[in-house]
Amino acid sequence: MNTHVLRRTALVAAVASTSALVLAGCSGAGGSASGGDGEVTLTIATFNDFGYTDALLQEYMDAHPNVKIVHNKAATSNEARENYFQKLGKTGLADIEAIEVDWLPEVMEYADLLAPVPDDLKSRWLDYKVEAATSSDGKLVGYGTDIGPEGVCYRSDLFAAAGLPTDRAEVAKMLEGDWSTYFTAGDKYVAATGKAFFDSAGGTYQGAINQVEAAYENPDDGSITATSNPDVKKIYDQVLAASATQSAHLGQWSDDWFAGLSNGAFATMLCPGWMLGVIEGNAPEVTGWDIANVFPGGAGNWGGSYLTVPGNGENVEAAQELADWLTDPETQVKAFENAGTFPSQTEALEADALTGSVNAYFNNAPVGEMLSERAQAVKVSPYKGQFYFQINDAMQKALTRVEDGTQSAAESWKQWATEVDALS
């Protein structure tokens, strides 16, 4: 069994970070990376951490001596999204732009502004990954990167202090069931310690809403149904009821949330594969983090991204070649090893390097095997229409208003409903 320590660079909450990788070489604008006498500089823009380390990108440059890669990394997907839609079809975007699945429906409205993925690559990804990024005229515009099968991360040392099981199999047994089971365990933890069980209402809500087939919009006609959907209101009420006693009220990606990963501010959090590197990168000294092969309500997928190539870029052909390489099986496995980004590439999912991957930081958890099982357990692929991102972002803000005490649950729901109605 291979042992891989998943490492994720600590995220910067307020500003974007940029790393420039330079290799002297020699292809003019629009040229191919695999040939030509002139140097071509390729820019790639991502967010959070895709696992594209300097060493990984250097591998590509070593194989393509005429290429220099400049990697720009935004602090959050919101920041990346704002930049993307401000500049798409104009100027200023990178040769390769990463996008998040939650705003993919918006991107598909402008599919004609993106260079197509070559037809011979379409079979490399999971079917639903391809379908979501394919336009009505059959044009695939996104190179699939990761998916986000989820388990539950927990602090075994904090569980021990609360008298709860610490062995990951026993923890999975304790949490097996619906969301009420998860919150019942939270009640036991809070009663024993007086401390928070989970990090935030927002993060917990996201795990639950991702199990709803059509939370916010009607798949048949795209109409907004969010405010009248009883599942949305039920999840909102259930999460906030638990939040009153079990949440640390630490919004994800905030400075206090990052600190909470190491200072014991909360004992559990919902964990897609890409979150493992976030925890390790921001709490490297903590020895108690572990992950259980279980998820409230059965299973869930949180997140996943694509690479896109703006059609009006200066180096479209060379960018397509790099995007191809970044999403091939071998590279996707390397990205997983670097940052826990679980592959969407079918061949990568069967690789021994993935299925045999063990995470030393998480108490030698067999994360490759566990996340593969979590991915196979997912039964719902939520419909995300044109307004999904705006509606869900407004919901996250509504939950935050309740957690920070500025509004009651009823008041915040009413404001959210007004904001959603304004989108129609």
Contacts in CASP RR format, 6 or more apart in sequence:
PFRMAT RR
TARGET T0000
AUTHOR 0000-0000-0000
METHOD contacts of the structure
MODEL  1
MNTHVLRRTALVAAVASTSALVLAGCSGAGGSASGGDGEVTLTIATFNDF
GYTDALLQEYMDAHPNVKIVHNKAATSNEARENYFQKLGKTGLADIEAIE
VDWLPEVMEYADLLAPVPDDLKSRWLDYKVEAATSSDGKLVGYGTDIGPE
GVCYRSDLFAAAGLPTDRAEVAKMLEGDWSTYFTAGDKYVAATGKAFFDS
AGGTYQGAINQVEAAYENPDDGSITATSNPDVKKIYDQVLAASATQSAHL
GQWSDDWFAGLSNGAFATMLCPGWMLGVIEGNAPEVTGWDIANVFPGGAG
NWGGSYLTVPGNGENVEAAQELADWLTDPETQVKAFENAGTFPSQTEALE
ADALTGSVNAYFNNAPVGEMLSERAQAVKVSPYKGQFYFQINDAMQKALT
RVEDGTQSAAESWKQWATEVDALS
1 356 0 8 1.000
1 358 0 8 1.000
1 366 0 8 1.000
2 352 0 8 1.000
2 353 0 8 1.000
2 356 0 8 1.000
2 357 0 8 1.000
2 358 0 8 1.000
3 357 0 8 1.000
3 358 0 8 1.000
3 360 0 8 1.000
3 364 0 8 1.000
4 337 0 8 1.000
4 353 0 8 1.000
4 357 0 8 1.000
4 358 0 8 1.000
4 359 0 8 1.000
5 359 0 8 1.000
5 360 0 8 1.000
5 361 0 8 1.000
6 276 0 8 1.000
6 277 0 8 1.000
6 280 0 8 1.000
6 336 0 8 1.000
6 337 0 8 1.000
6 338 0 8 1.000
6 339 0 8 1.000
6 340 0 8 1.000
6 357 0 8 1.000
6 359 0 8 1.000
6 361 0 8 1.000
6 367 0 8 1.000
7 277 0 8 1.000
7 280 0 8 1.000
7 281 0 8 1.000
7 338 0 8 1.000
7 339 0 8 1.000
8 49 0 8 1.000
8 51 0 8 1.000
8 274 0 8 1.000
8 276 0 8 1.000
8 277 0 8 1.000
8 278 0 8 1.000
8 280 0 8 1.000
8 281 0 8 1.000
8 338 0 8 1.000
8 339 0 8 1.000
8 340 0 8 1.000
9 49 0 8 1.000
9 281 0 8 1.000
9 339 0 8 1.000
10 258 0 8 1.000
10 281 0 8 1.000
10 282 0 8 1.000
11 48 0 8 1.000
11 49 0 8 1.000
11 75 0 8 1.000
11 253 0 8 1.000
11 258 0 8 1.000
11 278 0 8 1.000
11 282 0 8 1.000
12 75 0 8 1.000
13 75 0 8 1.000
13 76 0 8 1.000
13 253 0 8 1.000
13 254 0 8 1.000
13 255 0 8 1.000
13 258 0 8 1.000
14 75 0 8 1.000
15 75 0 8 1.000
16 72 0 8 1.000
16 73 0 8 1.000
16 74 0 8 1.000
16 75 0 8 1.000
16 79 0 8 1.000
17 73 0 8 1.000
17 75 0 8 1.000
18 70 0 8 1.000
18 71 0 8 1.000
18 72 0 8 1.000
18 73 0 8 1.000
19 54 0 8 1.000
19 70 0 8 1.000
19 71 0 8 1.000
19 73 0 8 1.000
20 70 0 8 1.000
20 71 0 8 1.000
21 54 0 8 1.000
21 57 0 8 1.000
21 58 0 8 1.000
21 61 0 8 1.000
21 68 0 8 1.000
21 69 0 8 1.000
21 70 0 8 1.000
21 71 0 8 1.000
22 68 0 8 1.000
23 58 0 8 1.000
23 61 0 8 1.000
23 62 0 8 1.000
23 65 0 8 1.000
23 67 0 8 1.000
23 68 0 8 1.000
24 39 0 8 1.000
25 38 0 8 1.000
25 39 0 8 1.000
25 65 0 8 1.000
25 66 0 8 1.000
25 67 0 8 1.000
25 68 0 8 1.000
26 36 0 8 1.000
26 37 0 8 1.000
26 38 0 8 1.000
26 39 0 8 1.000
26 65 0 8 1.000
26 66 0 8 1.000
27 33 0 8 1.000
27 35 0 8 1.000
27 36 0 8 1.000
27 37 0 8 1.000
27 38 0 8 1.000
27 39 0 8 1.000
27 40 0 8 1.000
27 66 0 8 1.000
27 67 0 8 1.000
27 318 0 8 1.000
28 36 0 8 1.000
28 38 0 8 1.000
28 39 0 8 1.000
28 40 0 8 1.000
28 315 0 8 1.000
29 40 0 8 1.000
29 314 0 8 1.000
29 315 0 8 1.000
30 40 0 8 1.000
30 313 0 8 1.000
30 314 0 8 1.000
30 315 0 8 1.000
30 316 0 8 1.000
30 317 0 8 1.000
30 318 0 8 1.000
31 40 0 8 1.000
31 315 0 8 1.000
31 317 0 8 1.000
31 318 0 8 1.000
32 317 0 8 1.000
32 318 0 8 1.000
32 321 0 8 1.000
33 40 0 8 1.000
33 42 0 8 1.000
33 64 0 8 1.000
33 66 0 8 1.000
33 67 0 8 1.000
33 317 0 8 1.000
33 318 0 8 1.000
33 321 0 8 1.000
33 322 0 8 1.000
34 64 0 8 1.000
34 321 0 8 1.000
35 66 0 8 1.000
36 66 0 8 1.000
37 66 0 8 1.000
38 66 0 8 1.000
39 66 0 8 1.000
39 67 0 8 1.000
39 68 0 8 1.000
40 66 0 8 1.000
40 67 0 8 1.000
40 68 0 8 1.000
40 315 0 8 1.000
40 318 0 8 1.000
41 67 0 8 1.000
41 68 0 8 1.000
41 69 0 8 1.000
41 70 0 8 1.000
41 315 0 8 1.000
42 67 0 8 1.000
42 68 0 8 1.000
42 69 0 8 1.000
42 70 0 8 1.000
42 95 0 8 1.000
42 96 0 8 1.000
42 315 0 8 1.000
42 318 0 8 1.000
42 319 0 8 1.000
42 322 0 8 1.000
43 69 0 8 1.000
43 70 0 8 1.000
43 71 0 8 1.000
43 72 0 8 1.000
43 94 0 8 1.000
43 95 0 8 1.000
43 96 0 8 1.000
44 52 0 8 1.000
44 69 0 8 1.000
44 70 0 8 1.000
44 71 0 8 1.000
44 72 0 8 1.000
44 94 0 8 1.000
44 95 0 8 1.000
44 96 0 8 1.000
44 97 0 8 1.000
44 98 0 8 1.000
44 307 0 8 1.000
44 322 0 8 1.000
45 72 0 8 1.000
45 73 0 8 1.000
45 74 0 8 1.000
45 80 0 8 1.000
45 83 0 8 1.000
45 93 0 8 1.000
45 94 0 8 1.000
45 96 0 8 1.000
45 97 0 8 1.000
45 98 0 8 1.000
46 52 0 8 1.000
46 71 0 8 1.000
46 72 0 8 1.000
46 73 0 8 1.000
46 74 0 8 1.000
46 80 0 8 1.000
46 98 0 8 1.000
47 73 0 8 1.000
47 74 0 8 1.000
47 75 0 8 1.000
47 76 0 8 1.000
47 77 0 8 1.000
47 79 0 8 1.000
47 80 0 8 1.000
47 98 0 8 1.000
47 100 0 8 1.000
48 73 0 8 1.000
48 75 0 8 1.000
48 76 0 8 1.000
48 77 0 8 1.000
48 274 0 8 1.000
48 278 0 8 1.000
49 73 0 8 1.000
49 274 0 8 1.000
49 277 0 8 1.000
49 278 0 8 1.000
49 339 0 8 1.000
49 341 0 8 1.000
50 98 0 8 1.000
50 145 0 8 1.000
50 146 0 8 1.000
50 305 0 8 1.000
50 335 0 8 1.000
50 339 0 8 1.000
50 341 0 8 1.000
51 334 0 8 1.000
51 335 0 8 1.000
51 338 0 8 1.000
51 339 0 8 1.000
51 340 0 8 1.000
51 341 0 8 1.000
52 71 0 8 1.000
52 326 0 8 1.000
52 335 0 8 1.000
52 338 0 8 1.000
53 338 0 8 1.000
54 71 0 8 1.000
56 331 0 8 1.000
56 334 0 8 1.000
56 335 0 8 1.000
56 338 0 8 1.000
57 69 0 8 1.000
57 71 0 8 1.000
60 67 0 8 1.000
60 69 0 8 1.000
60 322 0 8 1.000
60 325 0 8 1.000
60 326 0 8 1.000
61 67 0 8 1.000
61 68 0 8 1.000
61 69 0 8 1.000
67 318 0 8 1.000
67 322 0 8 1.000
69 322 0 8 1.000
72 94 0 8 1.000
74 80 0 8 1.000
74 83 0 8 1.000
75 253 0 8 1.000
76 253 0 8 1.000
77 100 0 8 1.000
77 102 0 8 1.000
77 103 0 8 1.000
78 393 0 8 1.000
80 97 0 8 1.000
80 98 0 8 1.000
80 99 0 8 1.000
80 100 0 8 1.000
81 99 0 8 1.000
81 100 0 8 1.000
81 103 0 8 1.000
81 389 0 8 1.000
83 93 0 8 1.000
84 93 0 8 1.000
84 97 0 8 1.000
84 99 0 8 1.000
84 103 0 8 1.000
84 107 0 8 1.000
85 106 0 8 1.000
87 93 0 8 1.000
88 110 0 8 1.000
88 113 0 8 1.000
88 310 0 8 1.000
89 110 0 8 1.000
89 113 0 8 1.000
89 310 0 8 1.000
89 311 0 8 1.000
89 312 0 8 1.000
91 312 0 8 1.000
93 310 0 8 1.000
93 313 0 8 1.000
94 310 0 8 1.000
95 309 0 8 1.000
95 310 0 8 1.000
95 313 0 8 1.000
95 314 0 8 1.000
95 315 0 8 1.000
95 316 0 8 1.000
95 318 0 8 1.000
95 319 0 8 1.000
95 322 0 8 1.000
96 307 0 8 1.000
96 308 0 8 1.000
96 309 0 8 1.000
96 319 0 8 1.000
96 322 0 8 1.000
96 323 0 8 1.000
96 326 0 8 1.000
97 307 0 8 1.000
97 308 0 8 1.000
97 309 0 8 1.000
97 310 0 8 1.000
98 145 0 8 1.000
98 305 0 8 1.000
98 306 0 8 1.000
98 307 0 8 1.000
98 308 0 8 1.000
99 107 0 8 1.000
99 142 0 8 1.000
99 305 0 8 1.000
99 306 0 8 1.000
99 307 0 8 1.000
99 308 0 8 1.000
100 303 0 8 1.000
100 304 0 8 1.000
100 305 0 8 1.000
101 132 0 8 1.000
101 303 0 8 1.000
101 304 0 8 1.000
101 305 0 8 1.000
101 306 0 8 1.000
101 384 0 8 1.000
102 303 0 8 1.000
102 384 0 8 1.000
102 388 0 8 1.000
102 389 0 8 1.000
102 392 0 8 1.000
103 388 0 8 1.000
103 389 0 8 1.000
104 132 0 8 1.000
104 133 0 8 1.000
104 306 0 8 1.000
104 384 0 8 1.000
105 384 0 8 1.000
105 385 0 8 1.000
105 386 0 8 1.000
105 387 0 8 1.000
105 388 0 8 1.000
105 389 0 8 1.000
106 386 0 8 1.000
106 389 0 8 1.000
107 114 0 8 1.000
107 141 0 8 1.000
107 308 0 8 1.000
108 133 0 8 1.000
108 135 0 8 1.000
108 141 0 8 1.000
109 386 0 8 1.000
111 135 0 8 1.000
111 139 0 8 1.000
111 141 0 8 1.000
112 135 0 8 1.000
113 310 0 8 1.000
113 311 0 8 1.000
113 312 0 8 1.000
114 141 0 8 1.000
114 142 0 8 1.000
114 308 0 8 1.000
114 309 0 8 1.000
114 310 0 8 1.000
114 311 0 8 1.000
115 141 0 8 1.000
115 309 0 8 1.000
115 310 0 8 1.000
115 311 0 8 1.000
115 316 0 8 1.000
115 319 0 8 1.000
115 320 0 8 1.000
116 139 0 8 1.000
116 140 0 8 1.000
116 141 0 8 1.000
117 140 0 8 1.000
117 141 0 8 1.000
117 142 0 8 1.000
117 143 0 8 1.000
117 320 0 8 1.000
117 323 0 8 1.000
118 320 0 8 1.000
118 324 0 8 1.000
121 140 0 8 1.000
121 143 0 8 1.000
121 324 0 8 1.000
122 130 0 8 1.000
122 140 0 8 1.000
124 327 0 8 1.000
124 328 0 8 1.000
124 329 0 8 1.000
124 345 0 8 1.000
124 346 0 8 1.000
124 347 0 8 1.000
125 144 0 8 1.000
125 327 0 8 1.000
125 344 0 8 1.000
125 345 0 8 1.000
125 346 0 8 1.000
126 147 0 8 1.000
126 344 0 8 1.000
126 346 0 8 1.000
128 381 0 8 1.000
129 144 0 8 1.000
129 147 0 8 1.000
129 344 0 8 1.000
130 140 0 8 1.000
133 140 0 8 1.000
133 141 0 8 1.000
133 142 0 8 1.000
133 144 0 8 1.000
133 306 0 8 1.000
134 140 0 8 1.000
134 141 0 8 1.000
135 141 0 8 1.000
141 308 0 8 1.000
142 306 0 8 1.000
142 307 0 8 1.000
142 308 0 8 1.000
143 306 0 8 1.000
143 307 0 8 1.000
143 308 0 8 1.000
143 323 0 8 1.000
143 324 0 8 1.000
143 326 0 8 1.000
143 327 0 8 1.000
144 305 0 8 1.000
144 306 0 8 1.000
144 307 0 8 1.000
144 327 0 8 1.000
144 344 0 8 1.000
144 345 0 8 1.000
145 304 0 8 1.000
145 305 0 8 1.000
145 306 0 8 1.000
145 307 0 8 1.000
145 326 0 8 1.000
145 327 0 8 1.000
145 332 0 8 1.000
145 335 0 8 1.000
145 341 0 8 1.000
145 344 0 8 1.000
146 274 0 8 1.000
146 303 0 8 1.000
146 304 0 8 1.000
146 305 0 8 1.000
146 332 0 8 1.000
146 335 0 8 1.000
146 336 0 8 1.000
146 340 0 8 1.000
146 341 0 8 1.000
146 342 0 8 1.000
146 343 0 8 1.000
146 344 0 8 1.000
147 301 0 8 1.000
147 303 0 8 1.000
147 304 0 8 1.000
147 342 0 8 1.000
147 343 0 8 1.000
147 344 0 8 1.000
147 375 0 8 1.000
148 272 0 8 1.000
148 273 0 8 1.000
148 274 0 8 1.000
148 301 0 8 1.000
148 302 0 8 1.000
148 303 0 8 1.000
148 304 0 8 1.000
148 342 0 8 1.000
148 375 0 8 1.000
149 272 0 8 1.000
149 273 0 8 1.000
149 299 0 8 1.000
149 300 0 8 1.000
149 301 0 8 1.000
149 342 0 8 1.000
149 371 0 8 1.000
149 372 0 8 1.000
149 374 0 8 1.000
149 375 0 8 1.000
149 377 0 8 1.000
149 378 0 8 1.000
150 207 0 8 1.000
150 270 0 8 1.000
150 271 0 8 1.000
150 272 0 8 1.000
150 273 0 8 1.000
150 295 0 8 1.000
150 299 0 8 1.000
150 300 0 8 1.000
150 301 0 8 1.000
150 302 0 8 1.000
150 374 0 8 1.000
151 270 0 8 1.000
151 271 0 8 1.000
151 272 0 8 1.000
151 291 0 8 1.000
151 292 0 8 1.000
151 293 0 8 1.000
151 294 0 8 1.000
151 295 0 8 1.000
151 370 0 8 1.000
151 371 0 8 1.000
151 374 0 8 1.000
152 171 0 8 1.000
152 175 0 8 1.000
152 182 0 8 1.000
152 268 0 8 1.000
152 269 0 8 1.000
152 270 0 8 1.000
152 271 0 8 1.000
152 291 0 8 1.000
152 292 0 8 1.000
152 294 0 8 1.000
152 295 0 8 1.000
152 296 0 8 1.000
153 268 0 8 1.000
153 269 0 8 1.000
153 270 0 8 1.000
153 271 0 8 1.000
153 275 0 8 1.000
153 276 0 8 1.000
153 279 0 8 1.000
153 289 0 8 1.000
153 290 0 8 1.000
153 291 0 8 1.000
153 292 0 8 1.000
153 362 0 8 1.000
154 171 0 8 1.000
154 267 0 8 1.000
154 268 0 8 1.000
154 289 0 8 1.000
154 290 0 8 1.000
154 291 0 8 1.000
154 292 0 8 1.000
155 264 0 8 1.000
155 267 0 8 1.000
155 268 0 8 1.000
155 286 0 8 1.000
155 288 0 8 1.000
155 289 0 8 1.000
155 290 0 8 1.000
156 166 0 8 1.000
156 288 0 8 1.000
156 289 0 8 1.000
156 290 0 8 1.000
156 363 0 8 1.000
157 166 0 8 1.000
157 287 0 8 1.000
157 288 0 8 1.000
158 189 0 8 1.000
158 193 0 8 1.000
158 195 0 8 1.000
158 264 0 8 1.000
158 267 0 8 1.000
158 288 0 8 1.000
159 165 0 8 1.000
159 166 0 8 1.000
159 171 0 8 1.000
159 189 0 8 1.000
159 267 0 8 1.000
160 166 0 8 1.000
161 192 0 8 1.000
161 193 0 8 1.000
162 188 0 8 1.000
162 189 0 8 1.000
162 192 0 8 1.000
162 193 0 8 1.000
162 267 0 8 1.000
163 192 0 8 1.000
164 171 0 8 1.000
164 174 0 8 1.000
164 185 0 8 1.000
164 188 0 8 1.000
164 189 0 8 1.000
164 192 0 8 1.000
165 171 0 8 1.000
165 173 0 8 1.000
165 174 0 8 1.000
166 290 0 8 1.000
168 290 0 8 1.000
168 291 0 8 1.000
168 292 0 8 1.000
168 293 0 8 1.000
168 363 0 8 1.000
168 365 0 8 1.000
169 292 0 8 1.000
169 293 0 8 1.000
171 290 0 8 1.000
171 292 0 8 1.000
171 294 0 8 1.000
172 292 0 8 1.000
172 293 0 8 1.000
172 294 0 8 1.000
174 185 0 8 1.000
175 181 0 8 1.000
175 182 0 8 1.000
175 185 0 8 1.000
175 292 0 8 1.000
175 294 0 8 1.000
175 296 0 8 1.000
176 294 0 8 1.000
177 296 0 8 1.000
177 297 0 8 1.000
177 298 0 8 1.000
178 296 0 8 1.000
178 297 0 8 1.000
179 208 0 8 1.000
179 238 0 8 1.000
179 296 0 8 1.000
179 297 0 8 1.000
180 238 0 8 1.000
181 296 0 8 1.000
182 296 0 8 1.000
183 238 0 8 1.000
183 242 0 8 1.000
183 246 0 8 1.000
185 197 0 8 1.000
186 197 0 8 1.000
186 198 0 8 1.000
186 242 0 8 1.000
186 246 0 8 1.000
186 268 0 8 1.000
187 245 0 8 1.000
187 246 0 8 1.000
189 195 0 8 1.000
189 197 0 8 1.000
189 246 0 8 1.000
189 267 0 8 1.000
190 196 0 8 1.000
190 197 0 8 1.000
190 245 0 8 1.000
190 246 0 8 1.000
193 267 0 8 1.000
195 264 0 8 1.000
195 265 0 8 1.000
195 266 0 8 1.000
195 267 0 8 1.000
196 246 0 8 1.000
196 247 0 8 1.000
196 248 0 8 1.000
196 249 0 8 1.000
196 265 0 8 1.000
196 266 0 8 1.000
196 267 0 8 1.000
197 246 0 8 1.000
197 247 0 8 1.000
197 266 0 8 1.000
197 267 0 8 1.000
197 268 0 8 1.000
198 204 0 8 1.000
198 242 0 8 1.000
198 246 0 8 1.000
198 247 0 8 1.000
198 248 0 8 1.000
198 266 0 8 1.000
198 267 0 8 1.000
198 268 0 8 1.000
198 269 0 8 1.000
198 270 0 8 1.000
199 247 0 8 1.000
199 248 0 8 1.000
199 250 0 8 1.000
199 251 0 8 1.000
199 252 0 8 1.000
199 257 0 8 1.000
199 260 0 8 1.000
199 265 0 8 1.000
199 266 0 8 1.000
199 269 0 8 1.000
200 243 0 8 1.000
200 247 0 8 1.000
200 248 0 8 1.000
200 249 0 8 1.000
200 250 0 8 1.000
200 251 0 8 1.000
200 252 0 8 1.000
200 257 0 8 1.000
200 399 0 8 1.000
200 403 0 8 1.000
201 239 0 8 1.000
201 240 0 8 1.000
201 243 0 8 1.000
201 247 0 8 1.000
201 249 0 8 1.000
201 399 0 8 1.000
201 400 0 8 1.000
201 402 0 8 1.000
201 403 0 8 1.000
202 239 0 8 1.000
202 251 0 8 1.000
202 252 0 8 1.000
202 396 0 8 1.000
202 399 0 8 1.000
202 400 0 8 1.000
202 403 0 8 1.000
203 251 0 8 1.000
203 252 0 8 1.000
203 269 0 8 1.000
203 270 0 8 1.000
204 239 0 8 1.000
204 242 0 8 1.000
204 243 0 8 1.000
204 247 0 8 1.000
204 270 0 8 1.000
205 235 0 8 1.000
205 236 0 8 1.000
205 239 0 8 1.000
205 395 0 8 1.000
205 396 0 8 1.000
205 399 0 8 1.000
206 270 0 8 1.000
206 302 0 8 1.000
206 392 0 8 1.000
206 396 0 8 1.000
207 270 0 8 1.000
207 296 0 8 1.000
207 300 0 8 1.000
207 302 0 8 1.000
208 235 0 8 1.000
208 238 0 8 1.000
208 239 0 8 1.000
208 296 0 8 1.000
209 215 0 8 1.000
209 232 0 8 1.000
209 235 0 8 1.000
209 382 0 8 1.000
209 392 0 8 1.000
209 395 0 8 1.000
210 300 0 8 1.000
210 301 0 8 1.000
210 302 0 8 1.000
210 380 0 8 1.000
210 382 0 8 1.000
211 297 0 8 1.000
211 298 0 8 1.000
211 299 0 8 1.000
211 300 0 8 1.000
211 380 0 8 1.000
211 382 0 8 1.000
212 229 0 8 1.000
212 231 0 8 1.000
212 232 0 8 1.000
212 235 0 8 1.000
212 380 0 8 1.000
212 382 0 8 1.000
213 380 0 8 1.000
213 381 0 8 1.000
213 382 0 8 1.000
213 383 0 8 1.000
214 225 0 8 1.000
214 229 0 8 1.000
214 382 0 8 1.000
214 383 0 8 1.000
215 226 0 8 1.000
215 229 0 8 1.000
215 231 0 8 1.000
215 232 0 8 1.000
215 382 0 8 1.000
215 383 0 8 1.000
216 224 0 8 1.000
216 225 0 8 1.000
216 226 0 8 1.000
216 229 0 8 1.000
216 232 0 8 1.000
216 384 0 8 1.000
216 385 0 8 1.000
216 387 0 8 1.000
216 388 0 8 1.000
216 391 0 8 1.000
216 392 0 8 1.000
216 420 0 8 1.000
217 223 0 8 1.000
217 224 0 8 1.000
217 225 0 8 1.000
217 226 0 8 1.000
217 383 0 8 1.000
217 384 0 8 1.000
217 385 0 8 1.000
217 386 0 8 1.000
217 387 0 8 1.000
217 388 0 8 1.000
217 391 0 8 1.000
218 224 0 8 1.000
218 225 0 8 1.000
219 383 0 8 1.000
222 385 0 8 1.000
222 386 0 8 1.000
223 424 0 8 1.000
224 387 0 8 1.000
224 391 0 8 1.000
224 420 0 8 1.000
224 421 0 8 1.000
224 423 0 8 1.000
224 424 0 8 1.000
226 232 0 8 1.000
226 391 0 8 1.000
226 420 0 8 1.000
227 416 0 8 1.000
227 417 0 8 1.000
227 420 0 8 1.000
227 421 0 8 1.000
233 413 0 8 1.000
236 395 0 8 1.000
236 398 0 8 1.000
236 399 0 8 1.000
236 409 0 8 1.000
236 413 0 8 1.000
237 409 0 8 1.000
239 399 0 8 1.000
240 399 0 8 1.000
240 402 0 8 1.000
240 409 0 8 1.000
243 249 0 8 1.000
243 399 0 8 1.000
243 402 0 8 1.000
243 403 0 8 1.000
247 266 0 8 1.000
247 403 0 8 1.000
248 260 0 8 1.000
248 265 0 8 1.000
248 266 0 8 1.000
249 403 0 8 1.000
249 404 0 8 1.000
250 256 0 8 1.000
250 257 0 8 1.000
250 260 0 8 1.000
250 265 0 8 1.000
250 266 0 8 1.000
251 257 0 8 1.000
251 400 0 8 1.000
251 403 0 8 1.000
256 265 0 8 1.000
258 282 0 8 1.000
259 265 0 8 1.000
260 266 0 8 1.000
260 283 0 8 1.000
261 278 0 8 1.000
261 279 0 8 1.000
261 282 0 8 1.000
261 283 0 8 1.000
261 286 0 8 1.000
262 282 0 8 1.000
262 283 0 8 1.000
262 285 0 8 1.000
262 286 0 8 1.000
269 275 0 8 1.000
270 295 0 8 1.000
270 302 0 8 1.000
271 279 0 8 1.000
271 291 0 8 1.000
272 301 0 8 1.000
272 302 0 8 1.000
272 303 0 8 1.000
272 342 0 8 1.000
273 340 0 8 1.000
273 341 0 8 1.000
273 342 0 8 1.000
273 367 0 8 1.000
273 371 0 8 1.000
274 303 0 8 1.000
274 304 0 8 1.000
274 339 0 8 1.000
274 340 0 8 1.000
274 341 0 8 1.000
274 342 0 8 1.000
276 291 0 8 1.000
276 340 0 8 1.000
276 359 0 8 1.000
276 361 0 8 1.000
276 362 0 8 1.000
276 367 0 8 1.000
277 339 0 8 1.000
277 340 0 8 1.000
279 289 0 8 1.000
279 361 0 8 1.000
280 289 0 8 1.000
280 361 0 8 1.000
280 362 0 8 1.000
283 289 0 8 1.000
284 361 0 8 1.000
288 363 0 8 1.000
289 361 0 8 1.000
289 362 0 8 1.000
289 363 0 8 1.000
290 362 0 8 1.000
290 363 0 8 1.000
290 365 0 8 1.000
291 359 0 8 1.000
291 362 0 8 1.000
291 365 0 8 1.000
291 367 0 8 1.000
291 370 0 8 1.000
293 370 0 8 1.000
293 373 0 8 1.000
293 374 0 8 1.000
295 374 0 8 1.000
295 377 0 8 1.000
298 377 0 8 1.000
299 374 0 8 1.000
299 377 0 8 1.000
299 378 0 8 1.000
299 379 0 8 1.000
300 374 0 8 1.000
300 377 0 8 1.000
300 378 0 8 1.000
300 380 0 8 1.000
301 375 0 8 1.000
301 378 0 8 1.000
301 381 0 8 1.000
304 344 0 8 1.000
307 323 0 8 1.000
307 326 0 8 1.000
307 327 0 8 1.000
309 316 0 8 1.000
309 319 0 8 1.000
309 320 0 8 1.000
309 323 0 8 1.000
310 316 0 8 1.000
313 319 0 8 1.000
325 331 0 8 1.000
326 335 0 8 1.000
327 345 0 8 1.000
328 345 0 8 1.000
329 343 0 8 1.000
329 345 0 8 1.000
329 347 0 8 1.000
329 348 0 8 1.000
329 351 0 8 1.000
330 348 0 8 1.000
332 341 0 8 1.000
332 343 0 8 1.000
332 344 0 8 1.000
332 345 0 8 1.000
332 348 0 8 1.000
333 343 0 8 1.000
333 348 0 8 1.000
333 351 0 8 1.000
333 353 0 8 1.000
333 354 0 8 1.000
335 341 0 8 1.000
335 343 0 8 1.000
336 342 0 8 1.000
336 343 0 8 1.000
336 348 0 8 1.000
336 354 0 8 1.000
336 357 0 8 1.000
337 353 0 8 1.000
337 357 0 8 1.000
340 367 0 8 1.000
342 371 0 8 1.000
342 375 0 8 1.000
343 349 0 8 1.000
343 354 0 8 1.000
348 354 0 8 1.000
349 372 0 8 1.000
349 375 0 8 1.000
354 368 0 8 1.000
354 372 0 8 1.000
355 368 0 8 1.000
355 369 0 8 1.000
355 372 0 8 1.000
356 366 0 8 1.000
356 368 0 8 1.000
356 369 0 8 1.000
357 366 0 8 1.000
357 367 0 8 1.000
357 368 0 8 1.000
357 369 0 8 1.000
358 364 0 8 1.000
358 365 0 8 1.000
358 366 0 8 1.000
358 367 0 8 1.000
358 368 0 8 1.000
359 365 0 8 1.000
359 367 0 8 1.000
387 423 0 8 1.000
390 423 0 8 1.000
391 420 0 8 1.000
391 423 0 8 1.000
394 416 0 8 1.000
394 419 0 8 1.000
394 420 0 8 1.000
395 416 0 8 1.000
397 416 0 8 1.000
398 412 0 8 1.000
398 413 0 8 1.000
398 415 0 8 1.000
398 416 0 8 1.000
399 412 0 8 1.000
401 407 0 8 1.000
401 411 0 8 1.000
401 412 0 8 1.000
401 415 0 8 1.000
402 408 0 8 1.000
402 409 0 8 1.000
402 412 0 8 1.000
407 415 0 8 1.000
END
